[in-house]
């Protein structure tokens, strides 16, 4: 491949930070996807990037015309490449795969240019829906990718899940709680590895900010917390957080989630990304010298051998 034992949520942090995230995420709401199918590769790329946009991954009677779609960023002319399945952030109530500032597109195009196909998916948001509908959509999109990526020359046996912020929560829940992939006829064992950028691993039941997303029932919030599903035999995890991250997503919760995974004999590594904040950790992850990119490259290479 070419590449240049907790059973309760962690302690509650000050959730004013999550409100700030929602404000920032409001700047990253959907813009219409472009109709072109091919794009010039970014500087330093090995491959030209081909895009396939707005692919429906769910066509049930309640399908959403916007949120039940995903985009593919593919290394043109390459075959049998590993794949990143990426889920955007936005406090479960904002955001879209089509960020007008190219936040997710730039990330996806970088990796496709390096020979790693990247899928960026939408999912329904609160308050229109509440948990577990977000994670059900992510499981549907992942299942579509697993079943169809071979048609685009990607390898379903080298499929990594990746997410930022709320997206980090969703992919970590996908990888730790087998119920959601089981509903799609799959198991977390088909996930090659999980890559989290400033994710959320514990959902509290005593904050009004998340009430419209998860409710306030303690049992439901525990069930929505990836840290409560860590167990033996899990997929490998790379947990990245910024040195100036939000409290909910920073050093303490990230390191605690890592300790919980390793305590259950799961492979996990937590890495602090210096000189980054909650947004720049993903916004700047698009060049070869970026520390988050370097950690992700090493992780993918190690698990594709």
N, C-alpha and C positions, 0 to 999 in steps of 0.2 A: 504494500500500500504506500502511496506517495503522500507525504505530509511534510512541507517546508515549514439496663434492665429497669427502664422506667415504665410505670403503668398509669401515669397521670401527666398532664401537661406541665411544661416548665413554668416557673413563676411569672406572674403578670408584669409586663413592662408598661411604661406610660404610652398610651395609644394615641396621644396627640400626634406622634410621628406618622402613624398610619393615615391620619387625616391629611397631613402634609403630602403624603404619597398620593392620595387621591387627587389633590389639587394639581400636582405635577402630571399625574396620569391623564388628567383632563385635557392637557395640551397634546396628548398622544392619541386622540380619538381617530376614528377611521377616516381615511381619504380614499376615493375611488381607486381601485386597482387598475394599473395600466394594462392595455390589451396586448402589448408586444410580448413575444414568446422568447426572445433572445436578447441578451444584454452583453455589452463588452465587459470583459473581465477586469477586475480592479487591478491597480498597480501591484506588482509582485505576485500576481496569481499565476498558477501553473496552467489552469484551464479557463477557457471561456465559459461563462455561466449562462445556462439556458433556464428560462423560467416557464413554469406552467401554473397559471393563476386561477384562483377561485374554483377549485375542484370540490364538488360536493362530497362530503364524507358520510352524510346521513340523509336519507330521503324518506323518512317516515312521515305520517300524516301531520305531525307537529313540527316538521322541519322548518328552521329559520333560514330565510333567503340569504342572509349575510353571515350569521354566526356559525352555521353548519358548513363552512367552507374552509379550505386550506390552500396554501401555496407551496409549490415545489421549486427549489433552487438546485440545479443539477450541473455537475461538471461535464460539459459537452465533450463527447467522444470518449469518455471514460466508462469503464464497466466494472462491475463487482466492487463498488465502493461502499464504505461504511456510511451510515446515515445518522444525522442528528434530528430528532423529533423535538421541536422547540415550542414552548408555550409561553405566551406573553404575560406580563404583569399588569398591575393597575388596580390593586385592592379588591379584586373580584367584581368590580363594578364599573371599571373604566378600561380603556385600551382596545386595541385591535391589531391584527397582523399588518395592517396598512398604515403604520405610523407616518404622519406627514413629514417628519424629520428623518425618516429612514432608519429609525432606531433598530428595528428587527431586520429590515431588509439588508442593511449594511452588514450585520452579524451573519446573516444567512449567505449573502454573496461572498463574504470572505471565505467561509468554510467550503462552499461549493467550488470556489476558485482554487482551493487547496486540495480538491479531490474528495471532499466529504459532502455528500448530498445532504441538503437540509430542508426539512418540512416545517413550515410555520403555520400554526392552526389558530383559528378563532374558536370561541366557545361562548355560550350564552352568559349574560352578566346579571348581577343583582342591581336593582331590586326586582327586575322582571322575573327572575328565578332565584331560588336559594339553594344552599347545599342540600342534597348531593348532585344537583343538576349540572353544575360546572364540571365536576370530576367525571360524571357520566359522559358528557360531551368529549372530554379529553380522552377517555377510554375508547369511545367510538372512533375518534380521529386516529388514535394510535392503531387500533385494529385495522382500519382502512389502510394505513401506511404499511403495516406488517403484511397484509394480504395482497397489496398492489405494488409495492416498491420494486419488486423484481421486474415488472413491466417497464420501469424507467431505468433499469440496469443497476439498481441498488441492491444491497444484500440484506435480507430480512434477518439473517443470523448475526448481523453486526449493527444492530439498531440501538442507539443510545437515546435516552430521554433527557431533555434539558429544559430549564425554565428559569425565569427571572422573577423575583418577588412573589406575588401570588401564583405565578406560573411555577416557581420553585416549589411552593406548597403542593400544587396540583400534581406535578410529576413525582414528587417524593411520596405522596399518598398513593399514586398509581403503582409505584414500585414496592410499597410496603404492605398495602391492604389488597389482598388478592381478589376481593369481591368484585371490583369494578371491571377488571379484565376477564374474570370468570364469566360475567354477564355477556361478554363478547366472544366467548369460546376460547379464551387465551389464559395464560398464566404470567405472572411477573417474571418467570424464568426465561421468557423470550426477550427480556430487556438485557442488553449487554452491559449497561452501566447507566447510572444516573448522575447528571451534572447539574448542580444547583448554584445559581448566582443570587445571593441575598434572599434566600427563601424564608418561608415561615413554616415552622415545624410543630408549633403548639398553638391551639386555638382556645382562648379563655372563654368562660361563660359569663363573665361579670363586667363586660364593657358594652356600652350602647353603640359604639362605632361599628361593631361587627354584627349587631342584632339582625339587620336585614339580610345578612349573608348566611349566618350559621344558627341564628336563634340564640336562646339563653339556657337551654337545657344542658346541664353538665354532662350527661351521658352522650348526647349528640355531639357536643364540642370535643369530648375525648375521642369519640369515634372519628371525628374529622381531623385529628391531630396525628401526623405521621409518626411522631415520637412514641405514640402509644401502640404502634403496630410493628415496631422493630422486633425482629426475631431471627433465629438461626437460619442459615441458608439463603440469606437475602442477596440481592444484586449488589455489586460494588458501587460505592458512592464517592463522588468528588464534591465537597461542600466549600464553595467560595463565598467570602464575605468581604466587604470593603472596610478599610481602616476608619472611615468616617461614615459608617452605615447607620441606618435607622436602628434604634434600640431593639425593635422587634426582630430584626434580621441580622444583627451584628455578631460580634465575637461570642458573647455569652450563650445565646440560644444555638448558634451554629456549632460551637464546641460541645455543648451539652448533647445535641443530636448526634454528633460524631461519637462521643463517648458511649451513648446508648447503643449505637449500632455496633461498635467494636466490642462492647460488653456482651453482646449476643453473638460474638464470633463472626460478624459481618465485616467485610473489607470496607473501610471508610477513611477518608483523609479530609481534614478541614484546613483551609489555606486562607490567610488574611492577604488581601490585595492592597498593597500600600498606595497612598496618594489617590484613593478613589472614594467616591461616595455611592449612595444607593443607585443613582442614575448613571454616573460615569463608569461604573463597573461593567455595564452592558454597552454603553454608548462608545467606549473606547476599545472594546474587545473586537477589533477589526483590523489589527496589524500584527505582523509576526513578532514584534518586540514587546507587545503588551503582556504583562505577567499573567493575566487571566487566560489569554490565548495560549501561552506557553504551557500552563498547567493543564488546560483542556487537551492540547495536542499530545502531551505526555500520557495523559489518561487514556485517550483513544488508542494511541499506538500500543500501549502496554496491554490493552484488552483485545486488540485485533491480531495479536501474534498467533 
